[in-house]
């Protein structure tokens, strides 16, 4: 009588960093290159079986990440160091696995998350754009008054209906989100907008940034942001800011999962 082989699955979480400039976003698609496709291919080569991964937040085309989190199940037995080195050898240079951790089977990269932290970087120079950072920061030549932007942004804190800042293609059933943190700082020529929320509707960060830039450049008064939020009408807000300035910095989880925090090592730290 043949012996039945039972495969024991392990759930692993990976921290992923990537430059999104050359990819059509995170999510796997037909006929275009995506980050998910590259990551699944690399993990599959090390695992010796096909792998499907789930991410904490699906970033758009051109958006970057220093703290994306994914999870997947595998029956392959490897040390964390073997996973880390093996998968990174199979990845292109613009994607890297930063950490590997075995997690409980109940862990879910998306649904276990408590919040997401995004950073938006604006190259704010009145004479010329940057050749070196052209794909890593948005460019605005009008001087941005960050004090006005900060004061205007206070109305966005807390739980609100963010219909005015969601895209028409948003598939989320509800537009209500809770913004826990929003800060705006300047580091020489760069303006950095940090925002943390329990989750985000589609293009929410970029639409908020686009509207705050209108205030910072003097085109709109500070109270305009509040008016737009209250109207719940996307047509009243500013144009969506460029994808190239946006970074998924970190994802927060319950402490019992012991997921590494990547905020302190983020690109354009201030």
CORNORBEL-V431909 format. One record per pair of residues at least 4 apart in sequence whose ideal C-beta (glycine too) atoms are under 6 Angstrom apart, sorted by the first residue. I is the first residue (numbers start at 1). J is the second residue. D is the distance in whole Angstrom. If there is no record, write none. Layout:
BEGIN
((I	J	D) (I	J	D))
END
This chain:
BEGIN
((7	75	4) (9	73	5) (9	75	5) (10	74	6) (11	73	5) (11	103	5) (11	105	5) (11	107	6) (12	102	6) (13	71	5) (13	101	5) (13	103	5) (14	70	5) (14	97	5) (14	100	6) (15	98	4) (15	99	4) (16	68	4) (16	70	6) (17	66	5) (17	96	5) (17	98	5) (18	35	5) (18	65	5) (18	95	4) (19	64	6) (19	94	4) (20	62	5) (20	63	5) (20	64	5) (21	135	4) (23	33	6) (23	34	5) (23	35	5) (24	32	4) (24	34	6) (24	61	5) (25	34	6) (25	59	6) (25	60	5) (25	61	5) (26	35	5) (26	36	5) (26	55	6) (26	58	5) (26	59	5) (27	36	6) (27	58	5) (28	34	5) (28	36	5) (28	37	5) (29	34	6) (38	95	6) (40	44	6) (40	51	5) (40	53	6) (42	87	5) (42	90	4) (42	91	5) (43	47	6) (43	51	5) (43	87	6) (44	50	5) (44	51	5) (45	90	5) (46	86	4) (46	87	5) (47	51	6) (47	74	5) (47	76	4) (48	76	6) (51	72	5) (53	70	4) (53	72	4) (54	71	6) (54	109	5) (55	68	6) (55	70	5) (55	109	6) (56	69	4) (56	109	5) (56	110	6) (56	113	5) (56	251	4) (57	116	5) (57	248	6) (59	63	4) (59	65	6) (59	248	6) (60	243	5) (62	243	4) (62	244	5) (63	243	5) (63	246	5) (64	247	5) (65	248	4) (66	249	6) (66	262	6) (66	266	5) (66	267	6) (67	249	5) (67	250	4) (67	262	4) (68	248	6) (69	109	5) (69	251	5) (70	109	5) (71	107	6) (71	109	4) (78	82	4) (78	83	5) (80	100	4) (82	86	6) (83	87	6) (83	100	5) (84	97	6) (84	100	5) (87	97	5) (88	96	6) (88	97	5) (91	95	5) (99	260	5) (103	107	4) (103	257	6) (107	112	5) (107	257	6) (108	112	5) (112	253	6) (113	251	5) (113	253	6) (114	252	5) (115	196	5) (115	198	5) (115	252	5) (116	251	5) (117	196	4) (117	249	5) (117	250	5) (118	195	5) (118	205	5) (118	248	6) (119	194	5) (119	247	5) (119	249	5) (120	193	4) (120	209	5) (120	245	5) (120	246	5) (121	137	4) (121	190	6) (121	192	6) (121	245	5) (121	268	5) (122	138	5) (122	140	5) (122	191	4) (122	245	6) (123	130	5) (123	137	4) (123	139	5) (124	140	5) (124	144	5) (124	189	6) (124	191	5) (125	189	5) (126	141	5) (129	139	4) (130	134	6) (133	137	5) (135	244	5) (137	245	5) (138	241	6) (138	242	4) (138	244	6) (138	245	3) (140	213	6) (142	217	4) (144	191	5) (144	216	4) (145	216	5) (146	150	6) (146	184	5) (146	186	5) (146	191	6) (148	215	5) (148	216	6) (148	222	6) (149	184	5) (149	212	5) (149	215	6) (149	216	4) (150	184	5) (151	222	5) (152	215	5) (152	222	4) (152	225	4) (153	182	5) (155	225	6) (155	226	4) (156	179	5) (156	182	6) (157	179	5) (157	182	6) (159	178	4) (161	175	5) (161	176	5) (161	232	6) (162	166	6) (162	175	5) (162	177	5) (162	201	6) (162	204	6) (163	175	5) (163	232	4) (164	228	5) (164	229	6) (164	232	6) (164	233	6) (164	234	6) (164	237	5) (165	204	5) (165	207	4) (165	208	5) (165	237	6) (166	170	4) (166	175	6) (166	201	4) (166	202	6) (166	204	6) (167	202	4) (167	203	4) (170	201	5) (170	202	4) (172	201	5) (175	201	6) (177	197	5) (178	197	6) (178	198	5) (179	197	5) (180	196	5) (181	196	4) (182	195	5) (183	194	5) (184	193	5) (185	192	5) (185	270	5) (186	191	5) (187	270	5) (192	268	6) (192	270	5) (193	209	6) (195	205	6) (200	204	4) (203	207	5) (203	240	5) (206	240	5) (206	241	4) (207	237	6) (207	240	5) (209	241	4) (210	238	4) (210	239	5) (210	240	5) (210	241	4) (211	225	6) (211	237	5) (211	238	4) (214	219	5) (214	220	4) (214	238	5) (215	220	5) (215	222	6) (220	224	4) (228	236	5) (228	237	5) (231	236	5) (249	263	6) (249	266	5) (250	261	6) (250	262	5) (250	263	5) (253	257	5) (253	259	5))
END
